[in-house]
Amino acid sequence: MTKQKFIEQIELRFKEADDFDLFNSGEDNEIIIPSFDVKITFNDNNTFNIYRDFCYPIRECEENFENEYRTVLQETTVSLLESHFGVQPCVEDECGYGCPFDDSLVGYWNKPFNVDFVISFVEVCMKSEAEDIGNAVSKLIMESVSEQAEKYELVKLDDDSYINNQKNLIVFAKDIVSFNPKKIDISSLEQINYPVSATRYFCGRMQSGKIIAVDMKSIVMFFKLCDHFHIDKSDFDFYSDGRECLYIKGKLKAIISIETNADEIVDEEYSLFIRKLDALKKIKPQVNSATLDFSHLTYEDFERLCYNILIKRGFIDVHPVGKSNASDGGKDILASEEYRTITGIETRKWIWQCKHSKKSLNRKDVSEINDLLQENNASAYGLLCSSSLTPDLINRLELKKSAEVRIVYYGTTELNTLLSQYPDLLAKYKLLGGADR
């Protein structure tokens, strides 16, 4: 078989197969099947090399749990190839030489052109990826947990999992379909939105709106175990059936019993947070609404203050539009905001309304937001007000928020907190009451 015929048949085979949806053919001397990191290179003597490439991060190599996964996958691949072909594959190591990875190449060198051999090689790699690696990694994790079980007061169960002394936490590595205590109805699991680690409890809200809470001690113990194995906690997802358990899904998994009085727990945690916040304010007093005084400012003064705030906040192309003390009670300011995305720096155009009033601002005092955005070709709206905002207005502003339209608002309370960051503006506009005037 010629080299060109060999390449054509491989390309035809993998392009037509449903289970290989990605095939890249580069230069003549290399074929890559990215799904399983399989590479084929060619020699001058009408033979080819086929191998699987395992990349290992050099830094923290002995501490990084990811390397243990790759090691297990590599060992599994070697074993399966030898079992399938009856010949032990070669293993070659390549140093990074400045690259943050070392490569281990597992495969066969100097093989005569044989399409069936390539197909079998890829199928073995697929098997190691889809089946054996899952069991091998689970075994590896649980062996590591076993070494730490006594430290974390865990007791082994019959099904290769561990339970804590309080019997409200089970730690395991297999998929929940494989490991499924009878009390868990997998079909009823819903993902948790807004998971929060509070003081005594870990709380969250299911997609259906039901609130759940679990003992924080179990969460802390589970995450300490993850820290020991250098497992990234940001990779976890949280689910619950709303009746019995919280299910934590990641490289290491957990089932934790949920509390029956979640609503009361969240109320209690909220009260604890408010008390802590009040205590922190006593340690580090903040400028509050009782100390800032906007009453002596003219409409023009307040608009200049708003202009200065936007400059301080990093806005560009800031310029006022309209008249001071207009019919709607304030002047508008156009400004642009630069922000970073994965594709580079982009610009968002804002329209800000400045409202200087002694009475609370209600929804009738604010222009129609959609009209303002359309008239000024803007995609974001901001409100700066020297008085409080009524609940009716706040509700209206919240309802206007969407993925396409960004909205922020500052009533007197929020404005006081914002201005506490800029002592020079407090002094310039004499906002600290009689002491400065």
Stockholm file with secondary structure:
# STOCKHOLM 1.0

chainA/1-437         MTKQKFIEQIELRFKEADDFDLFNSGEDNEIIIPSFDVKITFNDNNTFNIYRDFCYPIRECEENFENEYRTVLQETTVSLLESHFGVQPCVEDECGYGCPFDDSLVGYWNKPFNVDFVISFVEVCMKSEAEDIGNAVSKLIMESVSEQAEKYELVKLDDDSYINNQKNLIVFAKDIVSFNPKKIDISSLEQINYPVSATRYFCGRMQSGKIIAVDMKSIVMFFKLCDHFHIDKSDFDFYSDGRECLYIKGKLKAIISIETNADEIVDEEYSLFIRKLDALKKIKPQVNSATLDFSHLTYEDFERLCYNILIKRGFIDVHPVGKSNASDGGKDILASEEYRTITGIETRKWIWQCKHSKKSLNRKDVSEINDLLQENNASAYGLLCSSSLTPDLINRLELKKSAEVRIVYYGTTELNTLLSQYPDLLAKYKLLGGADR
#=GR chainA/1-437 SS CCHHHHHHHHHHHHHHCTTCCCCEECSTTEEEEGGGTEEEEECTTSEEEEEEEEEEESTTTTTCHHHHHHHHHHHHHHHHHHHHHSSCCEEEEECCTTSSEEEEEEEEEEEECCHHHHHHHHHHHHHIIIIIHHHHHHHHHHHHHHHHTTTTTEEECTTSCEEETTSSEEEECSCTTTSCCTTCCGGGCEEEEEEEECSSEEEEEETTSCEEEEEHHHHHHHHHHHHHTTCCGGGCEEEECSSSEEEEESSSEEEEECCSCHHHHHHHHHHHHHHHHHHHHHHSCCCCTTTCCCTTCCHHHHHHHHHHHHHHTTCEEEEEESCTTCTTSEEEEEEEEEEEETTEEEEEEEEEEEECCSSCBCGGGSCCHHHHHHHTTCSEEEEEESSCBCHHHHHHHHHHCCSSCEEEEECHHHHHHHHTTCHHHHHHTTCSGGGGC
#=GC SS_cons         CCHHHHHHHHHHHHHHCTTCCCCEECSTTEEEEGGGTEEEEECTTSEEEEEEEEEEESTTTTTCHHHHHHHHHHHHHHHHHHHHHSSCCEEEEECCTTSSEEEEEEEEEEEECCHHHHHHHHHHHHHIIIIIHHHHHHHHHHHHHHHHTTTTTEEECTTSCEEETTSSEEEECSCTTTSCCTTCCGGGCEEEEEEEECSSEEEEEETTSCEEEEEHHHHHHHHHHHHHTTCCGGGCEEEECSSSEEEEESSSEEEEECCSCHHHHHHHHHHHHHHHHHHHHHHSCCCCTTTCCCTTCCHHHHHHHHHHHHHHTTCEEEEEESCTTCTTSEEEEEEEEEEEETTEEEEEEEEEEEECCSSCBCGGGSCCHHHHHHHTTCSEEEEEESSCBCHHHHHHHHHHCCSSCEEEEECHHHHHHHHTTCHHHHHHTTCSGGGGC
//
